[in-house]
Amino acid sequence: MTTKWKAVLMACFIIIAFAAGFAACYFILRPDHELHTYIRQHPNGQTAHRVTYKAMRGEIPLFGPNRKHGTETKYDEDGNILETGEWWNGRPWNGRCFIPAAGDAGSAGGLGQYRTFKNGVQLD
């Protein structure tokens, strides 16, 4: 293969790689997504749980193909932080993240455990 064709192939590869990277970024940070914050309160009115979801515009944040994206924090009845973690595009990323139990009991019933993560890797 001549040097000219190697240069052409390299240019094509760079263009394809750029397009694939752009497409991946577009689907992760789509302009038709919004961030929503879900807040649950203790009976005394203090915040109990606060989590951010990425959802399509016009959708109810906790239903449909939504993903946790941002900070998740659990508070005690006095407002002190008990657990805090960071989610990235539906995956636990850093800190202590609540991992629901498998099935409907975990998602609807709130059953699960807090696990420790660093850069997306579970530590415990």
Jmol script that loads the backbone (N, CA, C; Angstrom):
load data "model"
ATOM      1  N   MET A   1       0.850  -1.169   0.000  1.00  0.00           N
ATOM      2  CA  MET A   1       0.000   0.000   0.000  1.00  0.00           C
ATOM      3  C   MET A   1       0.901   1.238   0.000  1.00  0.00           C
ATOM      4  N   THR A   2       0.542   2.196  -0.804  1.00  0.00           N
ATOM      5  CA  THR A   2       1.371   3.393  -0.907  1.00  0.00           C
ATOM      6  C   THR A   2       1.097   4.347   0.246  1.00  0.00           C
ATOM      7  N   THR A   3       1.990   5.290   0.398  1.00  0.00           N
ATOM      8  CA  THR A   3       1.864   6.283   1.459  1.00  0.00           C
ATOM      9  C   THR A   3       0.592   7.113   1.282  1.00  0.00           C
ATOM     10  N   LYS A   4       0.244   7.386   0.029  1.00  0.00           N
ATOM     11  CA  LYS A   4      -0.964   8.182  -0.255  1.00  0.00           C
ATOM     12  C   LYS A   4      -2.200   7.465   0.271  1.00  0.00           C
ATOM     13  N   TRP A   5      -2.327   6.168   0.002  1.00  0.00           N
ATOM     14  CA  TRP A   5      -3.495   5.420   0.450  1.00  0.00           C
ATOM     15  C   TRP A   5      -3.509   5.256   1.967  1.00  0.00           C
ATOM     16  N   LYS A   6      -2.338   5.142   2.563  1.00  0.00           N
ATOM     17  CA  LYS A   6      -2.279   5.089   4.028  1.00  0.00           C
ATOM     18  C   LYS A   6      -2.792   6.388   4.631  1.00  0.00           C
ATOM     19  N   ALA A   7      -2.425   7.499   4.025  1.00  0.00           N
ATOM     20  CA  ALA A   7      -2.906   8.800   4.506  1.00  0.00           C
ATOM     21  C   ALA A   7      -4.414   8.919   4.328  1.00  0.00           C
ATOM     22  N   VAL A   8      -4.943   8.452   3.209  1.00  0.00           N
ATOM     23  CA  VAL A   8      -6.393   8.498   2.961  1.00  0.00           C
ATOM     24  C   VAL A   8      -7.123   7.625   3.981  1.00  0.00           C
ATOM     25  N   LEU A   9      -6.621   6.424   4.214  1.00  0.00           N
ATOM     26  CA  LEU A   9      -7.252   5.538   5.193  1.00  0.00           C
ATOM     27  C   LEU A   9      -7.199   6.127   6.595  1.00  0.00           C
ATOM     28  N   MET A  10      -6.088   6.743   6.951  1.00  0.00           N
ATOM     29  CA  MET A  10      -5.971   7.372   8.274  1.00  0.00           C
ATOM     30  C   MET A  10      -6.964   8.517   8.407  1.00  0.00           C
ATOM     31  N   ALA A  11      -7.122   9.323   7.366  1.00  0.00           N
ATOM     32  CA  ALA A  11      -8.092  10.427   7.395  1.00  0.00           C
ATOM     33  C   ALA A  11      -9.509   9.891   7.551  1.00  0.00           C
ATOM     34  N   CYS A  12      -9.838   8.812   6.838  1.00  0.00           N
ATOM     35  CA  CYS A  12     -11.172   8.203   6.963  1.00  0.00           C
ATOM     36  C   CYS A  12     -11.397   7.680   8.378  1.00  0.00           C
ATOM     37  N   PHE A  13     -10.371   7.052   8.930  1.00  0.00           N
ATOM     38  CA  PHE A  13     -10.473   6.538  10.288  1.00  0.00           C
ATOM     39  C   PHE A  13     -10.726   7.671  11.285  1.00  0.00           C
ATOM     40  N   ILE A  14     -10.007   8.776  11.135  1.00  0.00           N
ATOM     41  CA  ILE A  14     -10.183   9.919  12.037  1.00  0.00           C
ATOM     42  C   ILE A  14     -11.595  10.486  11.918  1.00  0.00           C
ATOM     43  N   ILE A  15     -12.108  10.595  10.704  1.00  0.00           N
ATOM     44  CA  ILE A  15     -13.467  11.119  10.501  1.00  0.00           C
ATOM     45  C   ILE A  15     -14.492  10.193  11.138  1.00  0.00           C
ATOM     46  N   ILE A  16     -14.339   8.882  10.940  1.00  0.00           N
ATOM     47  CA  ILE A  16     -15.286   7.917  11.517  1.00  0.00           C
ATOM     48  C   ILE A  16     -15.205   7.943  13.043  1.00  0.00           C
ATOM     49  N   ALA A  17     -13.997   8.009  13.592  1.00  0.00           N
ATOM     50  CA  ALA A  17     -13.844   8.051  15.054  1.00  0.00           C
ATOM     51  C   ALA A  17     -14.472   9.309  15.623  1.00  0.00           C
ATOM     52  N   PHE A  18     -14.275  10.438  14.955  1.00  0.00           N
ATOM     53  CA  PHE A  18     -14.883  11.687  15.415  1.00  0.00           C
ATOM     54  C   PHE A  18     -16.404  11.591  15.388  1.00  0.00           C
ATOM     55  N   ALA A  19     -16.955  11.033  14.292  1.00  0.00           N
ATOM     56  CA  ALA A  19     -18.409  10.904  14.172  1.00  0.00           C
ATOM     57  C   ALA A  19     -18.957   9.980  15.253  1.00  0.00           C
ATOM     58  N   ALA A  20     -18.262   8.879  15.519  1.00  0.00           N
ATOM     59  CA  ALA A  20     -18.728   7.950  16.561  1.00  0.00           C
ATOM     60  C   ALA A  20     -18.677   8.614  17.929  1.00  0.00           C
ATOM     61  N   GLY A  21     -17.618   9.362  18.207  1.00  0.00           N
ATOM     62  CA  GLY A  21     -17.523  10.073  19.483  1.00  0.00           C
ATOM     63  C   GLY A  21     -18.605  11.115  19.623  1.00  0.00           C
ATOM     64  N   PHE A  22     -18.895  11.834  18.559  1.00  0.00           N
ATOM     65  CA  PHE A  22     -19.963  12.827  18.592  1.00  0.00           C
ATOM     66  C   PHE A  22     -21.306  12.163  18.848  1.00  0.00           C
ATOM     67  N   ALA A  23     -21.554  11.035  18.176  1.00  0.00           N
ATOM     68  CA  ALA A  23     -22.825  10.329  18.362  1.00  0.00           C
ATOM     69  C   ALA A  23     -22.965   9.840  19.797  1.00  0.00           C
ATOM     70  N   ALA A  24     -21.881   9.306  20.376  1.00  0.00           N
ATOM     71  CA  ALA A  24     -21.940   8.828  21.765  1.00  0.00           C
ATOM     72  C   ALA A  24     -22.245   9.982  22.707  1.00  0.00           C
ATOM     73  N   CYS A  25     -21.583  11.115  22.520  1.00  0.00           N
ATOM     74  CA  CYS A  25     -21.846  12.278  23.375  1.00  0.00           C
ATOM     75  C   CYS A  25     -23.262  12.790  23.191  1.00  0.00           C
ATOM     76  N   TYR A  26     -23.768  12.756  21.966  1.00  0.00           N
ATOM     77  CA  TYR A  26     -25.119  13.238  21.711  1.00  0.00           C
ATOM     78  C   TYR A  26     -26.141  12.393  22.461  1.00  0.00           C
ATOM     79  N   PHE A  27     -25.981  11.069  22.421  1.00  0.00           N
ATOM     80  CA  PHE A  27     -26.965  10.214  23.069  1.00  0.00           C
ATOM     81  C   PHE A  27     -26.848  10.243  24.582  1.00  0.00           C
ATOM     82  N   ILE A  28     -25.677  10.551  25.122  1.00  0.00           N
ATOM     83  CA  ILE A  28     -25.535  10.665  26.568  1.00  0.00           C
ATOM     84  C   ILE A  28     -26.081  12.002  27.055  1.00  0.00           C
ATOM     85  N   LEU A  29     -25.803  13.072  26.344  1.00  0.00           N
ATOM     86  CA  LEU A  29     -26.222  14.414  26.756  1.00  0.00           C
ATOM     87  C   LEU A  29     -27.208  15.001  25.747  1.00  0.00           C
ATOM     88  N   ARG A  30     -28.229  14.247  25.402  1.00  0.00           N
ATOM     89  CA  ARG A  30     -29.186  14.682  24.388  1.00  0.00           C
ATOM     90  C   ARG A  30     -29.871  15.979  24.804  1.00  0.00           C
ATOM     91  N   PRO A  31     -30.120  16.851  23.839  1.00  0.00           N
ATOM     92  CA  PRO A  31     -30.775  18.124  24.173  1.00  0.00           C
ATOM     93  C   PRO A  31     -32.229  17.967  24.590  1.00  0.00           C
ATOM     94  N   ASP A  32     -32.856  16.808  24.313  1.00  0.00           N
ATOM     95  CA  ASP A  32     -34.245  16.624  24.706  1.00  0.00           C
ATOM     96  C   ASP A  32     -34.385  15.974  26.079  1.00  0.00           C
ATOM     97  N   HIS A  33     -33.285  15.876  26.828  1.00  0.00           N
ATOM     98  CA  HIS A  33     -33.326  15.376  28.203  1.00  0.00           C
ATOM     99  C   HIS A  33     -33.297  16.538  29.179  1.00  0.00           C
ATOM    100  N   GLU A  34     -33.951  16.352  30.307  1.00  0.00           N
ATOM    101  CA  GLU A  34     -33.927  17.338  31.385  1.00  0.00           C
ATOM    102  C   GLU A  34     -33.532  16.630  32.669  1.00  0.00           C
ATOM    103  N   LEU A  35     -32.968  17.377  33.586  1.00  0.00           N
ATOM    104  CA  LEU A  35     -32.662  16.839  34.903  1.00  0.00           C
ATOM    105  C   LEU A  35     -33.803  17.193  35.848  1.00  0.00           C
ATOM    106  N   HIS A  36     -34.266  16.212  36.604  1.00  0.00           N
ATOM    107  CA  HIS A  36     -35.342  16.392  37.567  1.00  0.00           C
ATOM    108  C   HIS A  36     -34.838  15.952  38.932  1.00  0.00           C
ATOM    109  N   THR A  37     -35.286  16.610  39.958  1.00  0.00           N
ATOM    110  CA  THR A  37     -34.899  16.236  41.318  1.00  0.00           C
ATOM    111  C   THR A  37     -36.107  15.667  42.042  1.00  0.00           C
ATOM    112  N   TYR A  38     -35.940  14.469  42.589  1.00  0.00           N
ATOM    113  CA  TYR A  38     -36.978  13.810  43.386  1.00  0.00           C
ATOM    114  C   TYR A  38     -36.619  14.008  44.849  1.00  0.00           C
ATOM    115  N   ILE A  39     -37.572  14.494  45.639  1.00  0.00           N
ATOM    116  CA  ILE A  39     -37.344  14.729  47.068  1.00  0.00           C
ATOM    117  C   ILE A  39     -38.431  14.012  47.860  1.00  0.00           C
ATOM    118  N   ARG A  40     -38.011  13.161  48.789  1.00  0.00           N
ATOM    119  CA  ARG A  40     -38.940  12.502  49.722  1.00  0.00           C
ATOM    120  C   ARG A  40     -38.667  13.080  51.091  1.00  0.00           C
ATOM    121  N   GLN A  41     -39.726  13.278  51.888  1.00  0.00           N
ATOM    122  CA  GLN A  41     -39.569  13.919  53.192  1.00  0.00           C
ATOM    123  C   GLN A  41     -39.926  12.984  54.335  1.00  0.00           C
ATOM    124  N   HIS A  42     -39.297  13.257  55.490  1.00  0.00           N
ATOM    125  CA  HIS A  42     -39.673  12.593  56.739  1.00  0.00           C
ATOM    126  C   HIS A  42     -41.011  13.165  57.199  1.00  0.00           C
ATOM    127  N   PRO A  43     -41.715  12.485  58.120  1.00  0.00           N
ATOM    128  CA  PRO A  43     -42.988  13.013  58.630  1.00  0.00           C
ATOM    129  C   PRO A  43     -42.873  14.405  59.265  1.00  0.00           C
ATOM    130  N   ASN A  44     -41.672  14.770  59.755  1.00  0.00           N
ATOM    131  CA  ASN A  44     -41.516  16.088  60.377  1.00  0.00           C
ATOM    132  C   ASN A  44     -41.227  17.191  59.355  1.00  0.00           C
ATOM    133  N   GLY A  45     -41.206  16.844  58.063  1.00  0.00           N
ATOM    134  CA  GLY A  45     -41.002  17.840  57.014  1.00  0.00           C
ATOM    135  C   GLY A  45     -39.570  17.962  56.527  1.00  0.00           C
ATOM    136  N   GLN A  46     -38.614  17.377  57.255  1.00  0.00           N
ATOM    137  CA  GLN A  46     -37.215  17.407  56.817  1.00  0.00           C
ATOM    138  C   GLN A  46     -37.037  16.503  55.595  1.00  0.00           C
ATOM    139  N   THR A  47     -36.106  16.865  54.727  1.00  0.00           N
ATOM    140  CA  THR A  47     -35.810  16.044  53.560  1.00  0.00           C
ATOM    141  C   THR A  47     -35.220  14.710  54.008  1.00  0.00           C
ATOM    142  N   ALA A  48     -35.750  13.601  53.451  1.00  0.00           N
ATOM    143  CA  ALA A  48     -35.263  12.265  53.773  1.00  0.00           C
ATOM    144  C   ALA A  48     -34.345  11.739  52.673  1.00  0.00           C
ATOM    145  N   HIS A  49     -34.684  12.009  51.423  1.00  0.00           N
ATOM    146  CA  HIS A  49     -33.955  11.462  50.282  1.00  0.00           C
ATOM    147  C   HIS A  49     -34.065  12.449  49.131  1.00  0.00           C
ATOM    148  N   ARG A  50     -32.950  12.712  48.475  1.00  0.00           N
ATOM    149  CA  ARG A  50     -32.929  13.639  47.338  1.00  0.00           C
ATOM    150  C   ARG A  50     -32.058  13.010  46.256  1.00  0.00           C
ATOM    151  N   VAL A  51     -32.617  12.865  45.049  1.00  0.00           N
ATOM    152  CA  VAL A  51     -31.879  12.251  43.947  1.00  0.00           C
ATOM    153  C   VAL A  51     -32.251  12.948  42.643  1.00  0.00           C
ATOM    154  N   THR A  52     -31.272  13.027  41.736  1.00  0.00           N
ATOM    155  CA  THR A  52     -31.482  13.674  40.443  1.00  0.00           C
ATOM    156  C   THR A  52     -31.619  12.607  39.365  1.00  0.00           C
ATOM    157  N   TYR A  53     -32.626  12.789  38.494  1.00  0.00           N
ATOM    158  CA  TYR A  53     -32.882  11.888  37.375  1.00  0.00           C
ATOM    159  C   TYR A  53     -32.748  12.646  36.064  1.00  0.00           C
ATOM    160  N   LYS A  54     -32.281  11.952  35.031  1.00  0.00           N
ATOM    161  CA  LYS A  54     -32.278  12.495  33.679  1.00  0.00           C
ATOM    162  C   LYS A  54     -33.465  11.866  32.962  1.00  0.00           C
ATOM    163  N   ALA A  55     -34.379  12.698  32.451  1.00  0.00           N
ATOM    164  CA  ALA A  55     -35.599  12.196  31.822  1.00  0.00           C
ATOM    165  C   ALA A  55     -35.868  12.956  30.534  1.00  0.00           C
ATOM    166  N   MET A  56     -36.648  12.335  29.652  1.00  0.00           N
ATOM    167  CA  MET A  56     -37.075  13.012  28.428  1.00  0.00           C
ATOM    168  C   MET A  56     -38.005  14.161  28.798  1.00  0.00           C
ATOM    169  N   ARG A  57     -38.001  15.222  28.008  1.00  0.00           N
ATOM    170  CA  ARG A  57     -38.899  16.349  28.256  1.00  0.00           C
ATOM    171  C   ARG A  57     -40.342  15.879  28.237  1.00  0.00           C
ATOM    172  N   GLY A  58     -41.112  16.330  29.210  1.00  0.00           N
ATOM    173  CA  GLY A  58     -42.531  16.013  29.268  1.00  0.00           C
ATOM    174  C   GLY A  58     -42.860  14.709  29.961  1.00  0.00           C
ATOM    175  N   GLU A  59     -41.857  13.917  30.332  1.00  0.00           N
ATOM    176  CA  GLU A  59     -42.111  12.656  31.024  1.00  0.00           C
ATOM    177  C   GLU A  59     -42.074  12.863  32.529  1.00  0.00           C
ATOM    178  N   ILE A  60     -42.789  12.007  33.241  1.00  0.00           N
ATOM    179  CA  ILE A  60     -42.717  12.014  34.698  1.00  0.00           C
ATOM    180  C   ILE A  60     -41.370  11.411  35.077  1.00  0.00           C
ATOM    181  N   PRO A  61     -40.560  12.109  35.874  1.00  0.00           N
ATOM    182  CA  PRO A  61     -39.173  11.694  36.099  1.00  0.00           C
ATOM    183  C   PRO A  61     -38.973  10.294  36.653  1.00  0.00           C
ATOM    184  N   LEU A  62     -39.881   9.772  37.456  1.00  0.00           N
ATOM    185  CA  LEU A  62     -39.634   8.472  38.088  1.00  0.00           C
ATOM    186  C   LEU A  62     -40.183   7.301  37.295  1.00  0.00           C
ATOM    187  N   PHE A  63     -40.797   7.575  36.138  1.00  0.00           N
ATOM    188  CA  PHE A  63     -41.372   6.500  35.336  1.00  0.00           C
ATOM    189  C   PHE A  63     -40.808   6.576  33.927  1.00  0.00           C
ATOM    190  N   GLY A  64     -40.727   5.449  33.262  1.00  0.00           N
ATOM    191  CA  GLY A  64     -40.206   5.445  31.904  1.00  0.00           C
ATOM    192  C   GLY A  64     -38.716   5.194  31.888  1.00  0.00           C
ATOM    193  N   PRO A  65     -38.087   5.470  30.748  1.00  0.00           N
ATOM    194  CA  PRO A  65     -36.655   5.152  30.592  1.00  0.00           C
ATOM    195  C   PRO A  65     -35.754   6.227  31.179  1.00  0.00           C
ATOM    196  N   ASN A  66     -35.884   6.470  32.464  1.00  0.00           N
ATOM    197  CA  ASN A  66     -35.111   7.526  33.116  1.00  0.00           C
ATOM    198  C   ASN A  66     -33.913   6.939  33.832  1.00  0.00           C
ATOM    199  N   ARG A  67     -32.924   7.789  34.077  1.00  0.00           N
ATOM    200  CA  ARG A  67     -31.699   7.343  34.722  1.00  0.00           C
ATOM    201  C   ARG A  67     -31.306   8.307  35.819  1.00  0.00           C
ATOM    202  N   LYS A  68     -30.753   7.735  36.897  1.00  0.00           N
ATOM    203  CA  LYS A  68     -30.161   8.597  37.911  1.00  0.00           C
ATOM    204  C   LYS A  68     -28.947   9.259  37.292  1.00  0.00           C
ATOM    205  N   HIS A  69     -28.812  10.563  37.528  1.00  0.00           N
ATOM    206  CA  HIS A  69     -27.693  11.302  36.954  1.00  0.00           C
ATOM    207  C   HIS A  69     -27.435  12.506  37.834  1.00  0.00           C
ATOM    208  N   GLY A  70     -26.400  12.438  38.625  1.00  0.00           N
ATOM    209  CA  GLY A  70     -26.108  13.530  39.548  1.00  0.00           C
ATOM    210  C   GLY A  70     -25.958  12.990  40.963  1.00  0.00           C
ATOM    211  N   THR A  71     -26.329  13.816  41.920  1.00  0.00           N
ATOM    212  CA  THR A  71     -26.117  13.482  43.328  1.00  0.00           C
ATOM    213  C   THR A  71     -27.339  12.815  43.938  1.00  0.00           C
ATOM    214  N   GLU A  72     -27.090  11.799  44.757  1.00  0.00           N
ATOM    215  CA  GLU A  72     -28.128  11.133  45.555  1.00  0.00           C
ATOM    216  C   GLU A  72     -27.716  11.270  47.013  1.00  0.00           C
ATOM    217  N   THR A  73     -28.639  11.791  47.847  1.00  0.00           N
ATOM    218  CA  THR A  73     -28.315  12.025  49.253  1.00  0.00           C
ATOM    219  C   THR A  73     -29.439  11.508  50.141  1.00  0.00           C
ATOM    220  N   LYS A  74     -29.054  10.846  51.237  1.00  0.00           N
ATOM    221  CA  LYS A  74     -30.004  10.377  52.245  1.00  0.00           C
ATOM    222  C   LYS A  74     -29.746  11.168  53.522  1.00  0.00           C
ATOM    223  N   TYR A  75     -30.826  11.651  54.159  1.00  0.00           N
ATOM    224  CA  TYR A  75     -30.735  12.480  55.366  1.00  0.00           C
ATOM    225  C   TYR A  75     -31.455  11.802  56.530  1.00  0.00           C
ATOM    226  N   ASP A  76     -31.020  12.115  57.771  1.00  0.00           N
ATOM    227  CA  ASP A  76     -31.763  11.659  58.941  1.00  0.00           C
ATOM    228  C   ASP A  76     -32.883  12.662  59.238  1.00  0.00           C
ATOM    229  N   GLU A  77     -33.643  12.420  60.299  1.00  0.00           N
ATOM    230  CA  GLU A  77     -34.801  13.269  60.601  1.00  0.00           C
ATOM    231  C   GLU A  77     -34.423  14.672  61.063  1.00  0.00           C
ATOM    232  N   ASP A  78     -33.162  14.886  61.418  1.00  0.00           N
ATOM    233  CA  ASP A  78     -32.701  16.219  61.802  1.00  0.00           C
ATOM    234  C   ASP A  78     -32.069  16.986  60.638  1.00  0.00           C
ATOM    235  N   GLY A  79     -32.023  16.361  59.462  1.00  0.00           N
ATOM    236  CA  GLY A  79     -31.460  17.025  58.291  1.00  0.00           C
ATOM    237  C   GLY A  79     -29.978  16.779  58.086  1.00  0.00           C
ATOM    238  N   ASN A  80     -29.378  15.903  58.888  1.00  0.00           N
ATOM    239  CA  ASN A  80     -27.962  15.576  58.737  1.00  0.00           C
ATOM    240  C   ASN A  80     -27.783  14.541  57.622  1.00  0.00           C
ATOM    241  N   ILE A  81     -26.717  14.675  56.855  1.00  0.00           N
ATOM    242  CA  ILE A  81     -26.455  13.746  55.750  1.00  0.00           C
ATOM    243  C   ILE A  81     -25.973  12.411  56.303  1.00  0.00           C
ATOM    244  N   LEU A  82     -26.647  11.329  55.878  1.00  0.00           N
ATOM    245  CA  LEU A  82     -26.250   9.973  56.261  1.00  0.00           C
ATOM    246  C   LEU A  82     -25.415   9.306  55.165  1.00  0.00           C
ATOM    247  N   GLU A  83     -25.860   9.409  53.924  1.00  0.00           N
ATOM    248  CA  GLU A  83     -25.180   8.796  52.783  1.00  0.00           C
ATOM    249  C   GLU A  83     -25.242   9.769  51.612  1.00  0.00           C
ATOM    250  N   THR A  84     -24.190   9.817  50.828  1.00  0.00           N
ATOM    251  CA  THR A  84     -24.211  10.632  49.613  1.00  0.00           C
ATOM    252  C   THR A  84     -23.383   9.930  48.540  1.00  0.00           C
ATOM    253  N   GLY A  85     -23.893   9.991  47.313  1.00  0.00           N
ATOM    254  CA  GLY A  85     -23.207   9.352  46.198  1.00  0.00           C
ATOM    255  C   GLY A  85     -23.483  10.093  44.905  1.00  0.00           C
ATOM    256  N   GLU A  86     -22.719   9.752  43.918  1.00  0.00           N
ATOM    257  CA  GLU A  86     -22.840  10.404  42.606  1.00  0.00           C
ATOM    258  C   GLU A  86     -23.142   9.341  41.547  1.00  0.00           C
ATOM    259  N   TRP A  87     -24.131   9.623  40.708  1.00  0.00           N
ATOM    260  CA  TRP A  87     -24.510   8.739  39.605  1.00  0.00           C
ATOM    261  C   TRP A  87     -24.139   9.403  38.296  1.00  0.00           C
ATOM    262  N   TRP A  88     -23.764   8.588  37.316  1.00  0.00           N
ATOM    263  CA  TRP A  88     -23.469   9.102  35.990  1.00  0.00           C
ATOM    264  C   TRP A  88     -24.203   8.255  34.965  1.00  0.00           C
ATOM    265  N   ASN A  89     -25.207   8.862  34.331  1.00  0.00           N
ATOM    266  CA  ASN A  89     -25.959   8.219  33.251  1.00  0.00           C
ATOM    267  C   ASN A  89     -26.497   6.841  33.644  1.00  0.00           C
ATOM    268  N   GLY A  90     -27.074   6.772  34.841  1.00  0.00           N
ATOM    269  CA  GLY A  90     -27.701   5.533  35.302  1.00  0.00           C
ATOM    270  C   GLY A  90     -26.790   4.561  36.011  1.00  0.00           C
ATOM    271  N   ARG A  91     -25.515   4.910  36.167  1.00  0.00           N
ATOM    272  CA  ARG A  91     -24.574   4.015  36.833  1.00  0.00           C
ATOM    273  C   ARG A  91     -24.024   4.668  38.093  1.00  0.00           C
ATOM    274  N   PRO A  92     -23.914   3.886  39.175  1.00  0.00           N
ATOM    275  CA  PRO A  92     -23.288   4.439  40.380  1.00  0.00           C
ATOM    276  C   PRO A  92     -21.831   4.775  40.079  1.00  0.00           C
ATOM    277  N   TRP A  93     -21.392   5.960  40.506  1.00  0.00           N
ATOM    278  CA  TRP A  93     -20.056   6.409  40.105  1.00  0.00           C
ATOM    279  C   TRP A  93     -19.127   6.633  41.293  1.00  0.00           C
ATOM    280  N   ASN A  94     -19.488   7.499  42.215  1.00  0.00           N
ATOM    281  CA  ASN A  94     -18.625   7.808  43.358  1.00  0.00           C
ATOM    282  C   ASN A  94     -19.446   7.900  44.635  1.00  0.00           C
ATOM    283  N   GLY A  95     -18.828   7.532  45.755  1.00  0.00           N
ATOM    284  CA  GLY A  95     -19.492   7.667  47.048  1.00  0.00           C
ATOM    285  C   GLY A  95     -20.369   6.478  47.368  1.00  0.00           C
ATOM    286  N   ARG A  96     -21.348   6.702  48.253  1.00  0.00           N
ATOM    287  CA  ARG A  96     -22.270   5.651  48.698  1.00  0.00           C
ATOM    288  C   ARG A  96     -23.563   5.778  47.913  1.00  0.00           C
ATOM    289  N   CYS A  97     -23.848   4.827  47.036  1.00  0.00           N
ATOM    290  CA  CYS A  97     -25.025   4.844  46.177  1.00  0.00           C
ATOM    291  C   CYS A  97     -25.981   3.722  46.578  1.00  0.00           C
ATOM    292  N   PHE A  98     -27.290   4.036  46.555  1.00  0.00           N
ATOM    293  CA  PHE A  98     -28.310   3.046  46.896  1.00  0.00           C
ATOM    294  C   PHE A  98     -28.558   2.146  45.689  1.00  0.00           C
ATOM    295  N   ILE A  99     -28.314   0.845  45.871  1.00  0.00           N
ATOM    296  CA  ILE A  99     -28.521  -0.142  44.808  1.00  0.00           C
ATOM    297  C   ILE A  99     -29.782  -0.925  45.156  1.00  0.00           C
ATOM    298  N   PRO A 100     -30.866  -0.749  44.369  1.00  0.00           N
ATOM    299  CA  PRO A 100     -32.110  -1.448  44.679  1.00  0.00           C
ATOM    300  C   PRO A 100     -31.977  -2.956  44.493  1.00  0.00           C
ATOM    301  N   ALA A 101     -32.770  -3.697  45.272  1.00  0.00           N
ATOM    302  CA  ALA A 101     -32.829  -5.151  45.117  1.00  0.00           C
ATOM    303  C   ALA A 101     -33.413  -5.475  43.747  1.00  0.00           C
ATOM    304  N   ALA A 102     -33.110  -6.664  43.243  1.00  0.00           N
ATOM    305  CA  ALA A 102     -33.609  -7.062  41.927  1.00  0.00           C
ATOM    306  C   ALA A 102     -35.130  -7.188  41.941  1.00  0.00           C
ATOM    307  N   GLY A 103     -35.750  -6.848  40.824  1.00  0.00           N
ATOM    308  CA  GLY A 103     -37.194  -7.004  40.671  1.00  0.00           C
ATOM    309  C   GLY A 103     -37.978  -5.807  41.175  1.00  0.00           C
ATOM    310  N   ASP A 104     -39.295  -5.981  41.238  1.00  0.00           N
ATOM    311  CA  ASP A 104     -40.188  -4.893  41.630  1.00  0.00           C
ATOM    312  C   ASP A 104     -40.014  -4.482  43.083  1.00  0.00           C
ATOM    313  N   ALA A 105     -39.616  -5.417  43.939  1.00  0.00           N
ATOM    314  CA  ALA A 105     -39.449  -5.090  45.360  1.00  0.00           C
ATOM    315  C   ALA A 105     -38.379  -4.025  45.543  1.00  0.00           C
ATOM    316  N   GLY A 106     -37.345  -4.054  44.722  1.00  0.00           N
ATOM    317  CA  GLY A 106     -36.281  -3.073  44.837  1.00  0.00           C
ATOM    318  C   GLY A 106     -36.664  -1.725  44.272  1.00  0.00           C
ATOM    319  N   SER A 107     -37.279  -1.708  43.095  1.00  0.00           N
ATOM    320  CA  SER A 107     -37.589  -0.436  42.461  1.00  0.00           C
ATOM    321  C   SER A 107     -38.812   0.223  43.078  1.00  0.00           C
ATOM    322  N   ALA A 108     -39.871  -0.531  43.314  1.00  0.00           N
ATOM    323  CA  ALA A 108     -41.104   0.058  43.846  1.00  0.00           C
ATOM    324  C   ALA A 108     -41.120   0.085  45.371  1.00  0.00           C
ATOM    325  N   GLY A 109     -40.563  -0.952  45.993  1.00  0.00           N
ATOM    326  CA  GLY A 109     -40.624  -1.059  47.444  1.00  0.00           C
ATOM    327  C   GLY A 109     -39.501  -0.363  48.182  1.00  0.00           C
ATOM    328  N   GLY A 110     -38.481   0.066  47.463  1.00  0.00           N
ATOM    329  CA  GLY A 110     -37.363   0.755  48.098  1.00  0.00           C
ATOM    330  C   GLY A 110     -36.416  -0.159  48.851  1.00  0.00           C
ATOM    331  N   LEU A 111     -36.427  -1.451  48.519  1.00  0.00           N
ATOM    332  CA  LEU A 111     -35.520  -2.389  49.173  1.00  0.00           C
ATOM    333  C   LEU A 111     -34.178  -2.389  48.449  1.00  0.00           C
ATOM    334  N   GLY A 112     -33.118  -2.436  49.200  1.00  0.00           N
ATOM    335  CA  GLY A 112     -31.790  -2.467  48.610  1.00  0.00           C
ATOM    336  C   GLY A 112     -30.736  -2.131  49.642  1.00  0.00           C
ATOM    337  N   GLN A 113     -29.524  -1.852  49.179  1.00  0.00           N
ATOM    338  CA  GLN A 113     -28.411  -1.555  50.077  1.00  0.00           C
ATOM    339  C   GLN A 113     -27.572  -0.421  49.500  1.00  0.00           C
ATOM    340  N   TYR A 114     -26.926   0.315  50.400  1.00  0.00           N
ATOM    341  CA  TYR A 114     -25.954   1.320  49.973  1.00  0.00           C
ATOM    342  C   TYR A 114     -24.617   0.622  49.761  1.00  0.00           C
ATOM    343  N   ARG A 115     -23.978   0.928  48.639  1.00  0.00           N
ATOM    344  CA  ARG A 115     -22.676   0.363  48.297  1.00  0.00           C
ATOM    345  C   ARG A 115     -21.710   1.509  47.999  1.00  0.00           C
ATOM    346  N   THR A 116     -20.430   1.275  48.211  1.00  0.00           N
ATOM    347  CA  THR A 116     -19.405   2.292  47.989  1.00  0.00           C
ATOM    348  C   THR A 116     -18.788   2.107  46.600  1.00  0.00           C
ATOM    349  N   PHE A 117     -18.670   3.234  45.863  1.00  0.00           N
ATOM    350  CA  PHE A 117     -18.118   3.213  44.503  1.00  0.00           C
ATOM    351  C   PHE A 117     -17.043   4.287  44.366  1.00  0.00           C
ATOM    352  N   LYS A 118     -16.089   4.012  43.501  1.00  0.00           N
ATOM    353  CA  LYS A 118     -15.085   5.003  43.112  1.00  0.00           C
ATOM    354  C   LYS A 118     -14.847   4.844  41.621  1.00  0.00           C
ATOM    355  N   ASN A 119     -15.139   5.911  40.878  1.00  0.00           N
ATOM    356  CA  ASN A 119     -14.999   5.909  39.407  1.00  0.00           C
ATOM    357  C   ASN A 119     -15.729   4.733  38.772  1.00  0.00           C
ATOM    358  N   GLY A 120     -16.918   4.412  39.283  1.00  0.00           N
ATOM    359  CA  GLY A 120     -17.742   3.363  38.706  1.00  0.00           C
ATOM    360  C   GLY A 120     -17.425   1.947  39.150  1.00  0.00           C
ATOM    361  N   VAL A 121     -16.421   1.782  39.998  1.00  0.00           N
ATOM    362  CA  VAL A 121     -16.032   0.452  40.474  1.00  0.00           C
ATOM    363  C   VAL A 121     -16.518   0.279  41.920  1.00  0.00           C
ATOM    364  N   GLN A 122     -17.231  -0.841  42.157  1.00  0.00           N
ATOM    365  CA  GLN A 122     -17.738  -1.115  43.497  1.00  0.00           C
ATOM    366  C   GLN A 122     -16.594  -1.533  44.407  1.00  0.00           C
ATOM    367  N   LEU A 123     -16.513  -0.910  45.607  1.00  0.00           N
ATOM    368  CA  LEU A 123     -15.425  -1.197  46.542  1.00  0.00           C
ATOM    369  C   LEU A 123     -15.840  -2.139  47.658  1.00  0.00           C
ATOM    370  N   ASP A 124     -17.130  -2.282  47.925  1.00  0.00           N
ATOM    371  CA  ASP A 124     -17.562  -3.206  48.996  1.00  0.00           C
ATOM    372  C   ASP A 124     -18.632  -4.149  48.536  1.00  0.00           C
TER     373      ASP A 124
END
end "model"
wireframe off; spacefill off
backbone 0.3
color backbone group
